[in-house]
Amino acid sequence: MRIENSTYPSFNAKFINKISIGKKDFYPNYFREQVSFVRIEPQNSSDIKALEQVSNFWIYGGFAKNVYYMACAIRNKSKYYKNHEVYALTSQNDNFEKLDSRKILGVAGTCPENKDKLFIEYIQANPQEIYAIEPEYRGIGSAILDSLKNLFSKIYCYPSNTDSVINFYTKNGFQKKQNALNHYFWEK
């Protein structure tokens, strides 16, 4: 008797949730558009390729390169990245087994400490959107944080000590930990 296994493991970006962000209408007006928040599956060569393209083509997107390296280390089972996860915000609404790098709006590299607590190592929105006079999308970083807030009860990070970055985190409900140098946290 021959038994065939027709169940194959699924290696593709895992859809987490839909979230709305601002998309340019007629400047200065924006309407709300649904985008997808996904967890990158490092074993999927398509996901890795999409992150590689993002890291190579996002000018001034240094953290995107770090997120790509993190995904590669996870794929290669590095003991230093054992519990790490990589996420992306994309305007792509389906076919997540073939992530389109041109539709990735932002990425995040994280390390869950347990099922309720998360450390954000890197978060990067597409620099073309951040630095544009009239960006096509608004609220990319906030959408990433909001999606992570739905998954975890406590999130913390050590952001760069620049006014724009600190303002971004405080605008999104993060507080500076007392008596700590540049430690910010958010709790449900």
VEXTORZA-963510 format. One record per residue: residue number from 1; x, y, z of N, C-alpha, C in turn. Coordinates in steps of 0.001 Angstrom, whole numbers. Each point is the difference from the previous one (the first is absolute). Example, Ala and Ser with C-alpha at 12.3 -4.5 7.8 and 13.67 -1.06 7.14 Angstrom:
(atom 1 (13190 -5690 7800) (-890 1190 0) (900 1200 0));
(atom 2 (-350 1050 -720) (820 1190 60) (-770 1090 730));
***
This chain:
(atom 1 (840 -1174 0) (-840 1174 0) (886 1238 0));
(atom 2 (-289 915 -891) (781 1226 -116) (-802 1148 586));
(atom 3 (592 710 955) (-667 1147 601) (767 1248 -404));
(atom 4 (-715 932 -588) (633 1249 -409) (-348 1090 990));
(atom 5 (999 735 340) (-215 1131 884) (-286 1223 -859));
(atom 6 (-1221 471 41) (-357 1152 -819) (27 1299 800));
(atom 7 (428 -74 1236) (94 1194 819) (1449 465 29));
(atom 8 (211 1181 -491) (1337 562 -20) (30 1200 922));
(atom 9 (1121 231 654) (77 1171 859) (-138 1276 -824));
(atom 10 (-671 968 552) (-217 1256 -693) (1081 989 409));
(atom 11 (857 354 -932) (1035 977 269) (-335 1268 -755));
(atom 12 (-710 882 642) (-318 1283 -605) (-328 994 1097));
(atom 13 (-1 1279 -382) (-332 1025 981) (-1357 -329 599));
(atom 14 (-71 51 1324) (-1241 -355 697) (-799 1265 269));
(atom 15 (-1195 40 -560) (-889 1136 197) (-374 96 1482));
(atom 16 (134 1201 573) (-359 229 1400) (-1309 782 82));
(atom 17 (-42 1166 -633) (-1208 813 42) (-5 1065 -1086));
(atom 18 (-1173 554 -219) (-186 1172 -856) (2 1210 914));
(atom 19 (535 1091 -486) (-4 1251 761) (-69 1143 -1008));
(atom 20 (-629 1087 384) (-121 1098 -956) (1040 1082 274));
(atom 21 (514 547 -1092) (937 1118 57) (-473 1040 -1009));
(atom 22 (616 1165 32) (-369 1048 -944) (649 -217 -1351));
(atom 23 (-797 122 -1061) (513 -81 -1374) (-378 1287 -705));
(atom 24 (949 539 -745) (-191 1295 -647) (-1169 -44 -979));
(atom 25 (-826 1008 128) (-1096 216 -942) (446 1181 -854));
(atom 26 (-610 1119 169) (467 1230 -611) (622 819 1117));
(atom 27 (1314 248 -110) (726 670 1072) (-718 1269 403));
(atom 28 (-189 297 1230) (561 -642 1184) (-927 -1045 617));
(atom 29 (-974 -492 -739) (-979 -945 555) (482 -1442 -96));
(atom 30 (-337 -754 1053) (311 -1425 57) (-1273 -746 355));
(atom 31 (-157 -1191 -560) (-1109 -862 392) (585 -1226 695));
(atom 32 (-835 -752 706) (448 -1182 731) (10 -1198 -946));
(atom 33 (1144 -686 -62) (121 -1195 -828) (447 -1158 874));
(atom 34 (-584 -1158 -243) (370 -1218 723) (1279 -577 -598));
(atom 35 (971 -270 873) (1238 -664 -393) (167 -1236 882));
(atom 36 (973 -818 -316) (182 -1274 700) (1258 8 856));
(atom 37 (-139 -534 1207) (1136 -199 907) (285 -1494 -9));
(atom 38 (1244 -360 -324) (364 -1413 -138) (1259 -306 803));
(atom 39 (110 -1270 406) (1237 -476 613) (794 -692 -1104));
(atom 40 (1232 397 -149) (882 -581 -1013) (374 -1414 416));
(atom 41 (-46 -908 -946) (433 -1377 225) (1401 -129 -610));
(atom 42 (1041 20 819) (1372 1 -511) (367 -1216 -855));
(atom 43 (-731 -1101 153) (287 -1182 -821) (-522 155 -1430));
(atom 44 (-814 1009 -236) (-546 250 -1335) (979 871 -773));
(atom 45 (562 -532 -1061) (991 748 -780) (-607 1264 -606));
(atom 46 (-1290 -15 -292) (-666 1191 -537) (-30 1126 1034));
(atom 47 (-275 -341 1256) (2 1006 1073) (1400 588 171));
(atom 48 (1011 -859 9) (1381 455 157) (403 885 -1175));
(atom 49 (-381 -399 -1200) (332 787 -1197) (-661 1371 55));
(atom 50 (-1253 60 445) (-702 1273 109) (696 907 1016));
(atom 51 (400 -557 1137) (720 797 999) (1360 457 -518));
(atom 52 (674 -861 -740) (1290 375 -575) (-167 1179 -953));
(atom 53 (-1025 -51 -844) (-238 1091 -938) (-331 1298 730));
(atom 54 (-823 -100 1033) (-319 1178 812) (1277 569 609));
(atom 55 (841 -859 568) (1221 475 667) (981 631 -984));
(atom 56 (-19 -447 -1240) (910 551 -1003) (-504 1285 -647));
(atom 57 (-1313 168 -79) (-532 1120 -767) (-612 1124 836));
(atom 58 (-171 -205 1296) (-497 1088 831) (1182 886 387));
(atom 59 (156 1087 -700) (1072 948 308) (-289 614 1363));
(atom 60 (997 76 831) (-97 496 1382) (-868 -910 869));
(atom 61 (-124 -1247 -389) (-775 -965 781) (902 -1008 677));
(atom 62 (947 472 800) (999 -858 621) (-574 -1115 843));
(atom 63 (-1104 254 683) (-579 -1052 834) (-605 -1116 -852));
(atom 64 (-387 306 -1237) (-526 -1039 -890) (1080 -1055 -260));
(atom 65 (1237 439 -128) (1118 -931 -199) (160 -883 1241));
(atom 66 (-116 596 1197) (102 -771 1239) (-1129 -1027 113));
(atom 67 (-1202 378 -415) (-1147 -919 51) (228 -1161 -978));
(atom 68 (533 299 -1174) (320 -1046 -970) (1039 -971 577));
(atom 69 (1061 533 604) (1023 -851 609) (-592 -851 1126));
(atom 70 (-914 588 758) (-656 -734 1074) (-775 -1186 -576));
(atom 71 (-757 241 -1068) (-776 -1077 -629) (917 -1107 -512));
(atom 72 (1137 385 -573) (963 -1006 -475) (570 -800 1163));
(atom 73 (291 670 1115) (531 -699 1177) (-1040 -964 569));
(atom 74 (-1264 405 -1) (-1073 -889 467) (-85 -1218 -924));
(atom 75 (31 253 -1301) (-51 -1092 -981) (1146 -975 204));
(atom 76 (1189 537 323) (1183 -835 178) (116 -581 1402));
(atom 77 (-1059 199 802) (-101 -545 1354) (1136 453 919));
(atom 78 (348 1272 -109) (1014 573 882) (-478 -54 1440));
(atom 79 (871 -436 873) (-375 -72 1413) (-254 1387 580));
(atom 80 (506 1034 -623) (-189 1367 489) (-1358 581 -391));
(atom 81 (-689 -632 -915) (-1301 500 -472) (-1084 -1060 144));
(atom 82 (160 -841 1000) (-882 -1150 183) (-1482 379 89));
(atom 83 (-338 1025 754) (-1405 354 199) (-434 1233 -780));
(atom 84 (829 503 -870) (-309 1232 -716) (-1052 -222 -1082));
(atom 85 (-709 1086 -320) (-1004 -30 -1067) (112 1278 -823));
(atom 86 (-361 -115 -1267) (27 1133 -910) (-1408 194 -547));
(atom 87 (-421 1260 -40) (-1337 356 -485) (121 1011 -1128));
(atom 88 (-1057 69 -809) (-54 1003 -1071) (-1418 533 -124));
(atom 89 (-84 1250 -390) (-1271 623 -358) (35 143 -1508));
(atom 90 (-1026 -496 -671) (3 -15 -1456) (-1353 432 -552));
(atom 91 (30 645 -1155) (-1257 349 -676) (-548 -1200 -769));
(atom 92 (743 -1082 -11) (-432 -1251 -629) (-1135 -600 834));
(atom 93 (-1075 -435 -640) (-1157 -509 731) (-205 -1500 -106));
(atom 94 (787 -669 -822) (-131 -1447 -137) (1302 -556 -573));
(atom 95 (22 -1297 -281) (1160 -649 -591) (1263 224 844));
(atom 96 (-135 -177 1313) (1115 264 914) (1133 -1011 -135));
(atom 97 (-225 -1086 -737) (1099 -937 -226) (1047 609 -937));
(atom 98 (-351 1068 -680) (951 712 -870) (-85 1478 321));
(atom 99 (695 394 1047) (-11 1377 468) (672 907 -1029));
(atom 100 (-659 1086 -352) (497 958 -988) (745 1117 725));
(atom 101 (1299 98 -219) (817 998 699) (-451 1426 -298));
(atom 102 (-570 232 -1176) (-447 1353 -367) (-1217 436 799));
(atom 103 (-669 -947 642) (-1192 329 781) (261 19 1506));
(atom 104 (1222 -329 408) (332 51 1426) (134 1459 413));
(atom 105 (-747 387 1013) (-19 1378 474) (884 206 1225));
(atom 106 (200 -1058 784) (808 95 1206) (344 -1385 506));
(atom 107 (1061 -68 802) (449 -1275 564) (364 196 1471));
(atom 108 (-21 -1098 736) (399 36 1410) (698 -1304 358));
(atom 109 (1065 122 773) (715 -1149 543) (-204 -9 1501));
(atom 110 (-498 -1116 528) (-397 -54 1406) (542 -1249 690));
(atom 111 (-82 40 1322) (365 -1156 807) (-1038 -165 1111));
(atom 112 (-937 -936 -165) (-957 -259 1077) (719 -627 1194));
(atom 113 (-251 539 1177) (593 -578 1205) (-874 -1098 573));
(atom 114 (-1276 129 -186) (-977 -1032 352) (-1244 305 -820));
(atom 115 (-1096 -661 290) (-1181 195 -859) (-633 1382 156));
(atom 116 (366 752 1038) (-597 1306 240) (952 1185 -141));
(atom 117 (1309 -242 -46) (977 1085 26) (896 -49 -1234));
(atom 118 (202 1174 -616) (751 88 -1251) (1040 1110 74));
(atom 119 (1179 -276 -528) (1041 1007 -155) (108 334 -1481));
(atom 120 (-107 1286 -339) (176 443 -1388) (1460 375 -183));
(atom 121 (676 -736 -859) (1391 334 -308) (68 1039 -1105));
(atom 122 (-803 -201 -1057) (28 912 -1145) (-1417 202 -522));
(atom 123 (-257 1215 -419) (-1236 293 -716) (364 1022 -1070));
(atom 124 (-455 -238 -1222) (373 874 -1104) (-1163 115 -975));
(atom 125 (-455 1214 -216) (-970 264 -1064) (796 337 -1259));
(atom 126 (-618 -174 -1139) (654 321 -1259) (449 1461 41));
(atom 127 (1302 264 -108) (498 1374 83) (-580 928 -1063));
(atom 128 (-381 -546 -1153) (-621 844 -1025) (-1308 586 505));
(atom 129 (-664 -714 887) (-1241 512 587) (304 967 1143));
(atom 130 (1005 -317 794) (330 838 1159) (464 1385 -441));
(atom 131 (865 47 -992) (635 1255 -382) (-679 716 -1167));
(atom 132 (-1084 -551 -527) (-697 630 -1118) (-771 1237 459));
(atom 133 (-44 997 -842) (-804 1195 282) (-1475 -372 -26));
(atom 134 (-363 -816 -973) (-1376 -499 -111) (44 -1534 -20));
(atom 135 (135 -642 1165) (105 -1463 7) (-1281 -663 -495));
(atom 136 (167 -1144 -649) (-1167 -751 -464) (-742 -614 1179));
(atom 137 (753 -429 1038) (-600 -621 1182) (433 742 1250));
(atom 138 (-894 58 977) (294 583 1305) (-411 -971 1094));
(atom 139 (802 -20 1069) (-351 -833 1146) (532 -1415 -73));
(atom 140 (1049 -226 -775) (559 -1339 -169) (550 -533 1327));
(atom 141 (870 769 628) (600 -434 1267) (-1037 -196 1092));
(atom 142 (-969 910 65) (-1070 -122 1005) (-834 -1247 -242));
(atom 143 (-232 -339 -1256) (-771 -1211 -325) (765 -1253 425));
(atom 144 (1319 3 -175) (807 -1131 454) (-115 -132 1514));
(atom 145 (170 1123 709) (-100 -40 1460) (-1387 -435 462));
(atom 146 (-1049 513 -638) (-1365 -382 385) (-233 -1490 -203));
(atom 147 (542 -545 -1077) (-144 -1439 -249) (743 -815 1052));
(atom 148 (1185 450 380) (753 -691 1047) (-707 113 1347));
(atom 149 (-642 1132 246) (-749 194 1250) (-1165 -979 113));
(atom 150 (-529 -438 -1146) (-1079 -999 12) (521 -1391 341));
(atom 151 (1304 -214 -155) (594 -1314 242) (647 -134 1379));
(atom 152 (421 1131 579) (759 -27 1253) (-574 997 1002));
(atom 153 (174 -299 1292) (-499 874 1065) (1023 1049 416));
(atom 154 (1278 -293 -221) (1051 950 354) (1042 2 -1111));
(atom 155 (372 1202 -422) (1004 165 -1052) (1012 1020 496));
(atom 156 (1271 -281 -232) (1012 989 367) (1071 91 -1074));
(atom 157 (765 1094 48) (1053 241 -982) (995 1012 560));
(atom 158 (1105 117 -693) (1026 995 303) (228 799 -1287));
(atom 159 (-873 959 -284) (92 718 -1282) (1181 962 -35));
(atom 160 (361 396 -1214) (1052 1014 -124) (-483 1276 677));
(atom 161 (919 725 548) (-346 1172 807) (-107 1254 -868));
(atom 162 (-901 -37 -969) (-271 1176 -831) (-1437 434 253));
(atom 163 (-239 1295 -147) (-1330 528 295) (-1098 -685 -808));
(atom 164 (230 -215 -1300) (-1047 -587 -842) (-332 -1424 427));
(atom 165 (1003 -773 371) (-233 -1392 409) (-686 -46 1362));
(atom 166 (465 803 933) (-615 47 1329) (-1445 474 -118));
(atom 167 (-244 1016 -831) (-1374 486 -212) (-889 -1086 -607));
(atom 168 (547 -795 -916) (-747 -1092 -617) (-473 -988 1073));
(atom 169 (907 -419 862) (-370 -976 1030) (-956 595 1034));
(atom 170 (225 1226 433) (-910 595 993) (-1372 252 -612));
(atom 171 (-44 384 -1268) (-1286 177 -694) (-776 -1321 -49));
(atom 172 (725 -1107 6) (-626 -1326 -65) (-172 -644 1368));
(atom 173 (36 812 1058) (-332 -489 1332) (1144 -590 801));
(atom 174 (1233 119 -477) (1149 -502 746) (419 1035 1037));
(atom 175 (495 -493 1117) (478 868 1075) (1463 -302 276));
(atom 176 (711 1034 444) (1402 -198 364) (52 -607 1393));
(atom 177 (774 -1055 147) (164 -635 1309) (841 913 888));
(atom 178 (-480 196 1210) (712 875 930) (1351 -591 366));
(atom 179 (951 880 179) (1365 -372 399) (671 -966 -972));
(atom 180 (-394 46 -1257) (617 -846 -1023) (383 871 -1190));
(atom 181 (1100 -308 -596) (470 752 -1148) (-676 -512 -1270));
(atom 182 (-915 795 -529) (-619 -273 -1303) (-768 -1320 -84));
(atom 183 (-632 -415 1061) (-828 -1211 22) (-1459 457 -55));
(atom 184 (-702 -407 -1056) (-1408 357 -180) (-833 -1269 9));
(atom 185 (-1217 102 553) (-862 -1172 78) (-1462 402 -199));
(atom 186 (-786 -993 -380) (-1440 134 -140) (-622 -1207 686));
(atom 187 (-1077 237 755) (-741 -1092 643) (-1475 163 -269));
(atom 188 (-677 -1132 -169) (-1459 2 -166) (-667 504 1233));
***
